[in-house]
Amino acid sequence: MLVAKLEDDNELSMDYIMRYFWHKICKYNYLDIEYSLEMYIKKGLENKNKQIVNMLNSALQVREDHPWWDVFKEELEAFSEIEYIGLQF
């Protein structure tokens, strides 16, 4: 349902989901990403959607071994700004 709301391209809905649910979406899809979420992110990367690029970056930047690096490997080749930065203290 949350991915469907993201696909609506409603800025308020996206902001709400990002604020309150994005970390939960990432947690529950960590090992086995749901197909609709995977396709939503891939489509956003192909269209160079800045907000989706930022969403993915926030999920990937803290874990070098995050499984999504492999899921989006092909698409990520076009985004040098998405990189592992590790935990900053």
VOMILUM-22332 format. One record per atom (N, C-alpha, C, CB): atom name; x, y, z; residue number from 1. Coordinates in nm, 2 decimals, padded with zeros to 4 digits. Each point is the difference from the previous one (the first is absolute). Glycine has a CB too. Layout:
(pt CA,(X,Y,Z),NUM)
...
END
This chain:
(pt N,(00.08,-00.12,00.00),1)
(pt CA,(-00.08,00.12,00.00),1)
(pt C,(00.09,00.13,00.00),1)
(pt CB,(-00.18,-00.13,00.12),1)
(pt N,(00.29,00.12,-00.04),2)
(pt CA,(00.08,00.12,00.00),2)
(pt C,(00.07,00.02,-00.13),2)
(pt CB,(00.04,-00.04,00.24),2)
(pt N,(00.00,-00.06,-00.31),3)
(pt CA,(00.07,00.01,-00.13),3)
(pt C,(-00.10,00.06,-00.10),3)
(pt CB,(00.15,-00.19,00.05),3)
(pt N,(-00.28,00.15,-00.04),4)
(pt CA,(-00.10,00.05,-00.09),4)
(pt C,(-00.02,00.15,00.03),4)
(pt CB,(-00.12,-00.22,-00.01),4)
(pt N,(00.13,00.26,00.13),5)
(pt CA,(-00.01,00.15,00.04),5)
(pt C,(00.12,00.07,-00.06),5)
(pt CB,(-00.13,-00.05,00.21),5)
(pt N,(00.25,-00.01,-00.21),6)
(pt CA,(00.11,00.07,-00.05),6)
(pt C,(-00.01,00.01,-00.15),6)
(pt CB,(00.14,-00.10,00.18),6)
(pt N,(-00.20,00.01,-00.25),7)
(pt CA,(-00.02,00.00,-00.14),7)
(pt C,(-00.10,00.11,-00.05),7)
(pt CB,(00.06,-00.24,00.00),7)
(pt N,(-00.14,00.29,00.09),8)
(pt CA,(-00.09,00.10,-00.03),8)
(pt C,(00.06,00.14,-00.03),8)
(pt CB,(-00.16,-00.11,00.15),8)
(pt N,(00.29,00.12,-00.12),9)
(pt CA,(00.08,00.12,-00.02),9)
(pt C,(-00.06,00.12,00.07),9)
(pt CB,(00.07,-00.09,-00.22),9)
(pt N,(-00.14,00.06,00.33),10)
(pt CA,(-00.05,00.11,00.08),10)
(pt C,(00.11,00.04,00.10),10)
(pt CB,(-00.24,-00.08,-00.02),10)
(pt N,(00.29,00.20,00.01),11)
(pt CA,(00.11,00.05,00.08),11)
(pt C,(-00.03,-00.01,00.15),11)
(pt CB,(00.07,00.15,-00.18),11)
(pt N,(-00.19,-00.12,00.22),12)
(pt CA,(-00.03,-00.01,00.15),12)
(pt C,(00.00,-00.14,00.04),12)
(pt CB,(-00.14,00.20,-00.02),12)
(pt N,(00.09,-00.29,-00.06),13)
(pt CA,(00.00,-00.15,00.04),13)
(pt C,(00.14,-00.05,00.01),13)
(pt CB,(-00.22,-00.03,-00.11),13)
(pt N,(00.30,00.07,00.01),14)
(pt CA,(00.14,-00.05,00.00),14)
(pt C,(00.08,00.06,00.12),14)
(pt CB,(-00.01,-00.01,-00.25),14)
(pt N,(-00.01,00.13,00.28),15)
(pt CA,(00.06,00.06,00.12),15)
(pt C,(-00.04,-00.07,00.13),15)
(pt CB,(00.01,00.22,-00.12),15)
(pt N,(-00.14,-00.25,00.13),16)
(pt CA,(-00.05,-00.07,00.12),16)
(pt C,(00.06,-00.14,00.01),16)
(pt CB,(-00.22,00.13,-00.02),16)
(pt N,(00.22,-00.20,-00.09),17)
(pt CA,(00.05,-00.14,00.00),17)
(pt C,(00.15,00.00,00.03),17)
(pt CB,(-00.17,-00.07,-00.17),17)
(pt N,(00.24,00.17,00.11),18)
(pt CA,(00.15,00.01,00.03),18)
(pt C,(00.02,00.03,00.15),18)
(pt CB,(00.04,00.08,-00.24),18)
(pt N,(-00.12,00.00,00.29),19)
(pt CA,(00.02,00.04,00.14),19)
(pt C,(-00.03,-00.11,00.10),19)
(pt CB,(-00.05,00.24,-00.06),19)
(pt N,(-00.06,-00.31,00.04),20)
(pt CA,(-00.05,-00.09,00.10),20)
(pt C,(00.02,-00.15,-00.04),20)
(pt CB,(-00.16,00.18,00.06),20)
(pt N,(00.18,-00.21,-00.18),21)
(pt CA,(00.00,-00.14,-00.04),21)
(pt C,(00.12,-00.05,-00.08),21)
(pt CB,(-00.25,00.02,00.00),21)
(pt N,(00.33,00.07,-00.06),22)
(pt CA,(00.11,-00.05,-00.08),22)
(pt C,(00.09,-00.09,00.07),22)
(pt CB,(-00.02,00.21,-00.13),22)
(pt N,(00.06,-00.18,00.25),23)
(pt CA,(00.09,-00.09,00.08),23)
(pt C,(-00.07,-00.14,00.02),23)
(pt CB,(00.11,00.20,00.11),23)
(pt N,(-00.24,-00.20,-00.09),24)
(pt CA,(-00.07,-00.13,00.02),24)
(pt C,(-00.01,-00.07,-00.13),24)
(pt CB,(-00.13,00.10,00.19),24)
(pt N,(00.11,-00.03,-00.30),25)
(pt CA,(-00.01,-00.07,-00.13),25)
(pt C,(00.14,-00.06,-00.03),25)
(pt CB,(-00.17,00.17,-00.08),25)
(pt N,(00.28,-00.10,00.11),26)
(pt CA,(00.13,-00.05,-00.03),26)
(pt C,(00.03,-00.12,00.09),26)
(pt CB,(00.08,00.23,-00.06),26)
(pt N,(-00.12,-00.23,00.19),27)
(pt CA,(00.02,-00.10,00.09),27)
(pt C,(-00.07,-00.13,-00.04),27)
(pt CB,(00.02,00.17,00.18),27)
(pt N,(-00.15,-00.16,-00.22),28)
(pt CA,(-00.08,-00.12,-00.03),28)
(pt C,(00.04,-00.06,-00.14),28)
(pt CB,(-00.18,00.09,00.14),28)
(pt N,(00.24,-00.01,-00.22),29)
(pt CA,(00.04,-00.04,-00.14),29)
(pt C,(00.15,-00.02,-00.01),29)
(pt CB,(-00.19,00.12,-00.09),29)
(pt N,(00.26,-00.12,00.20),30)
(pt CA,(00.15,-00.01,00.00),30)
(pt C,(00.05,-00.12,-00.07),30)
(pt CB,(00.00,00.12,00.22),30)
(pt N,(-00.04,-00.24,-00.18),31)
(pt CA,(00.05,-00.12,-00.07),31)
(pt C,(-00.07,-00.04,-00.12),31)
(pt CB,(00.07,-00.07,00.22),31)
(pt N,(-00.20,00.10,-00.23),32)
(pt CA,(-00.08,-00.04,-00.11),32)
(pt C,(-00.09,00.11,-00.04),32)
(pt CB,(00.01,-00.24,00.07),32)
(pt N,(00.04,00.32,-00.16),33)
(pt CA,(-00.08,00.12,-00.04),33)
(pt C,(-00.12,-00.04,-00.08),33)
(pt CB,(00.21,00.14,00.00),33)
(pt N,(-00.32,-00.08,00.04),34)
(pt CA,(-00.13,-00.02,-00.07),34)
(pt C,(00.01,00.05,-00.14),34)
(pt CB,(-00.13,00.02,00.22),34)
(pt N,(00.07,-00.10,-00.31),35)
(pt CA,(00.01,00.03,-00.14),35)
(pt C,(-00.05,00.14,-00.04),35)
(pt CB,(-00.03,-00.24,-00.04),35)
(pt N,(-00.08,00.28,00.10),36)
(pt CA,(-00.05,00.14,-00.03),36)
(pt C,(00.09,00.11,00.04),36)
(pt CB,(-00.23,-00.09,00.02),36)
(pt N,(00.30,00.07,00.10),37)
(pt CA,(00.09,00.10,00.04),37)
(pt C,(00.13,00.00,-00.09),37)
(pt CB,(-00.09,-00.03,00.24),37)
(pt N,(00.13,-00.09,-00.27),38)
(pt CA,(00.12,-00.01,-00.09),38)
(pt C,(-00.03,00.07,-00.14),38)
(pt CB,(00.07,-00.22,00.12),38)
(pt N,(-00.18,00.19,-00.17),39)
(pt CA,(-00.04,00.06,-00.13),39)
(pt C,(-00.01,00.16,00.01),39)
(pt CB,(-00.11,-00.22,-00.07),39)
(pt N,(00.05,00.26,00.18),40)
(pt CA,(-00.02,00.14,00.03),40)
(pt C,(00.14,00.07,00.00),40)
(pt CB,(-00.21,-00.04,00.13),40)
(pt N,(00.30,-00.01,-00.06),41)
(pt CA,(00.14,00.05,00.01),41)
(pt C,(00.07,00.00,-00.13),41)
(pt CB,(00.01,-00.07,00.24),41)
(pt N,(-00.02,-00.05,-00.31),42)
(pt CA,(00.07,-00.01,-00.13),42)
(pt C,(-00.05,00.10,-00.10),42)
(pt CB,(00.03,-00.24,00.05),42)
(pt N,(-00.16,00.26,-00.05),43)
(pt CA,(-00.06,00.10,-00.09),43)
(pt C,(00.04,00.14,00.03),43)
(pt CB,(-00.20,-00.15,-00.03),43)
(pt N,(00.21,00.18,00.16),44)
(pt CA,(00.04,00.13,00.05),44)
(pt C,(00.15,00.02,-00.04),44)
(pt CB,(-00.16,-00.01,00.18),44)
(pt N,(00.24,-00.09,-00.17),45)
(pt CA,(00.14,00.02,-00.03),45)
(pt C,(00.02,00.01,-00.15),45)
(pt CB,(00.06,-00.14,00.19),45)
(pt N,(-00.14,00.07,-00.27),46)
(pt CA,(00.01,00.01,-00.15),46)
(pt C,(-00.04,00.14,-00.04),46)
(pt CB,(-00.05,-00.24,-00.02),46)
(pt N,(-00.05,00.30,00.09),47)
(pt CA,(-00.05,00.13,-00.03),47)
(pt C,(00.08,00.11,00.07),47)
(pt CB,(-00.23,-00.09,-00.04),47)
(pt N,(00.33,00.05,00.11),48)
(pt CA,(00.09,00.10,00.08),48)
(pt C,(-00.09,00.09,00.09),48)
(pt CB,(00.17,-00.01,-00.19),48)
(pt N,(-00.27,-00.05,00.25),49)
(pt CA,(-00.08,00.07,00.10),49)
(pt C,(00.08,00.02,00.12),49)
(pt CB,(-00.21,-00.11,-00.08),49)
(pt N,(00.24,00.24,00.11),50)
(pt CA,(00.09,00.04,00.11),50)
(pt C,(-00.05,-00.04,00.13),50)
(pt CB,(00.06,00.20,-00.13),50)
(pt N,(-00.19,-00.20,00.16),51)
(pt CA,(-00.05,-00.04,00.13),51)
(pt C,(00.02,-00.15,00.02),51)
(pt CB,(-00.17,00.18,-00.01),51)
(pt N,(00.15,-00.26,-00.09),52)
(pt CA,(00.02,-00.15,00.01),52)
(pt C,(00.15,-00.03,00.01),52)
(pt CB,(-00.21,-00.04,-00.13),52)
(pt N,(00.29,00.12,00.06),53)
(pt CA,(00.15,-00.02,00.02),53)
(pt C,(00.04,00.03,00.14),53)
(pt CB,(00.04,00.06,-00.24),53)
(pt N,(-00.10,00.04,00.30),54)
(pt CA,(00.03,00.04,00.14),54)
(pt C,(-00.05,-00.11,00.10),54)
(pt CB,(-00.01,00.24,-00.07),54)
(pt N,(-00.11,-00.29,00.04),55)
(pt CA,(-00.06,-00.11,00.08),55)
(pt C,(00.10,-00.12,00.00),55)
(pt CB,(-00.24,00.08,-00.05),55)
(pt N,(00.28,-00.12,-00.06),56)
(pt CA,(00.09,-00.12,-00.01),56)
(pt C,(00.13,00.03,00.06),56)
(pt CB,(-00.11,-00.07,-00.21),56)
(pt N,(00.16,00.19,00.19),57)
(pt CA,(00.13,00.03,00.06),57)
(pt C,(-00.01,00.00,00.15),57)
(pt CB,(00.05,00.14,-00.19),57)
(pt N,(-00.16,-00.10,00.25),58)
(pt CA,(-00.01,00.00,00.15),58)
(pt C,(00.00,-00.14,00.05),58)
(pt CB,(-00.13,00.21,-00.01),58)
(pt N,(00.07,-00.31,-00.07),59)
(pt CA,(00.00,-00.14,00.04),59)
(pt C,(00.13,-00.06,-00.01),59)
(pt CB,(-00.24,-00.01,-00.07),59)
(pt N,(00.32,00.04,-00.03),60)
(pt CA,(00.12,-00.07,-00.04),60)
(pt C,(00.13,00.05,00.07),60)
(pt CB,(-00.11,-00.05,-00.21),60)
(pt N,(00.11,00.18,00.24),61)
(pt CA,(00.13,00.07,00.04),61)
(pt C,(00.06,-00.05,00.13),61)
(pt CB,(-00.08,00.19,-00.12),61)
(pt N,(00.00,-00.25,00.21),62)
(pt CA,(00.05,-00.04,00.13),62)
(pt C,(00.04,-00.15,00.00),62)
(pt CB,(-00.14,00.17,00.10),62)
(pt N,(00.11,-00.25,-00.20),63)
(pt CA,(00.04,-00.14,00.00),63)
(pt C,(00.06,-00.04,-00.13),63)
(pt CB,(-00.19,-00.05,00.16),63)
(pt N,(00.32,00.02,-00.15),64)
(pt CA,(00.07,-00.04,-00.12),64)
(pt C,(-00.05,-00.14,-00.05),64)
(pt CB,(00.20,00.13,00.08),64)
(pt N,(-00.25,-00.21,00.01),65)
(pt CA,(-00.04,-00.13,-00.04),65)
(pt C,(-00.16,-00.01,-00.02),65)
(pt CB,(00.20,-00.10,00.13),65)
(pt N,(-00.26,00.21,-00.14),66)
(pt CA,(-00.15,00.01,-00.02),66)
(pt C,(-00.03,-00.08,-00.13),66)
(pt CB,(-00.02,00.23,00.12),66)
(pt N,(-00.08,-00.32,-00.11),67)
(pt CA,(-00.04,-00.09,-00.11),67)
(pt C,(-00.05,00.08,-00.12),67)
(pt CB,(-00.05,-00.17,00.16),67)
(pt N,(00.01,00.29,-00.14),68)
(pt CA,(-00.06,00.08,-00.11),68)
(pt C,(00.11,00.05,-00.10),68)
(pt CB,(-00.18,00.07,00.15),68)
(pt N,(00.31,-00.07,-00.10),69)
(pt CA,(00.11,00.03,-00.09),69)
(pt C,(00.00,-00.09,-00.12),69)
(pt CB,(00.14,00.08,00.19),69)
(pt N,(-00.17,-00.21,-00.17),70)
(pt CA,(-00.01,-00.10,-00.10),70)
(pt C,(-00.13,00.01,-00.08),70)
(pt CB,(00.15,-00.15,00.13),70)
(pt N,(-00.26,00.18,-00.07),71)
(pt CA,(-00.13,00.01,-00.06),71)
(pt C,(00.01,00.11,-00.11),71)
(pt CB,(-00.12,-00.08,00.21),71)
(pt N,(00.18,00.19,-00.17),72)
(pt CA,(00.00,00.12,-00.09),72)
(pt C,(00.14,00.03,-00.06),72)
(pt CB,(-00.19,00.09,00.14),72)
(pt N,(00.27,-00.20,-00.15),73)
(pt CA,(00.14,00.02,-00.05),73)
(pt C,(00.00,00.06,-00.13),73)
(pt CB,(00.06,-00.20,00.13),73)
(pt N,(-00.13,00.16,-00.23),74)
(pt CA,(00.00,00.05,-00.13),74)
(pt C,(-00.04,00.15,-00.01),74)
(pt CB,(-00.05,-00.23,-00.08),74)
(pt N,(-00.06,00.26,00.15),75)
(pt CA,(-00.05,00.14,00.00),75)
(pt C,(00.09,00.09,00.07),75)
(pt CB,(-00.23,-00.09,00.00),75)
(pt N,(00.30,00.04,00.11),76)
(pt CA,(00.08,00.09,00.08),76)
(pt C,(00.13,00.04,-00.07),76)
(pt CB,(-00.09,-00.11,00.20),76)
(pt N,(00.13,00.04,-00.31),77)
(pt CA,(00.12,00.04,-00.08),77)
(pt C,(-00.01,00.14,-00.05),77)
(pt CB,(00.03,-00.24,-00.06),77)
(pt N,(-00.15,00.29,00.05),78)
(pt CA,(-00.02,00.14,-00.06),78)
(pt C,(-00.01,00.11,00.12),78)
(pt CB,(-00.12,-00.10,-00.19),78)
(pt N,(00.14,00.05,00.31),79)
(pt CA,(-00.01,00.10,00.11),79)
(pt C,(00.12,-00.01,00.09),79)
(pt CB,(-00.25,-00.02,-00.01),79)
(pt N,(00.35,00.09,-00.02),80)
(pt CA,(00.12,00.00,00.08),80)
(pt C,(-00.02,00.07,00.14),80)
(pt CB,(00.14,00.00,-00.21),80)
(pt N,(-00.24,00.08,00.22),81)
(pt CA,(-00.03,00.07,00.12),81)
(pt C,(-00.06,-00.10,00.11),81)
(pt CB,(-00.04,00.21,-00.13),81)
(pt N,(00.00,-00.32,00.09),82)
(pt CA,(-00.05,-00.10,00.09),82)
(pt C,(00.12,-00.09,00.04),82)
(pt CB,(-00.24,00.00,-00.09),82)
(pt N,(00.28,00.01,00.22),83)
(pt CA,(00.11,-00.07,00.04),83)
(pt C,(00.00,-00.03,00.15),83)
(pt CB,(00.13,00.11,-00.18),83)
(pt N,(-00.06,-00.21,00.21),84)
(pt CA,(00.01,-00.04,00.15),84)
(pt C,(00.08,00.10,00.07),84)
(pt CB,(-00.02,-00.25,-00.06),84)
(pt N,(-00.03,00.30,00.17),85)
(pt CA,(00.08,00.10,00.07),85)
(pt C,(00.03,-00.05,00.14),85)
(pt CB,(-00.10,00.18,-00.13),85)
(pt N,(00.03,-00.29,00.18),86)
(pt CA,(00.02,-00.05,00.13),86)
(pt C,(-00.07,00.09,00.10),86)
(pt CB,(00.22,-00.10,-00.07),86)
(pt N,(-00.21,00.06,00.20),87)
(pt CA,(-00.06,00.07,00.11),87)
(pt C,(00.09,00.12,00.03),87)
(pt CB,(-00.11,-00.21,00.09),87)
(pt N,(00.06,00.32,-00.07),88)
(pt CA,(00.07,00.12,00.03),88)
(pt C,(-00.03,00.03,00.15),88)
(pt CB,(00.00,00.09,-00.24),88)
(pt N,(00.11,-00.08,00.32),89)
(pt CA,(-00.02,00.04,00.15),89)
(pt C,(00.06,00.13,00.02),89)
(pt CB,(00.00,-00.24,00.07),89)
END
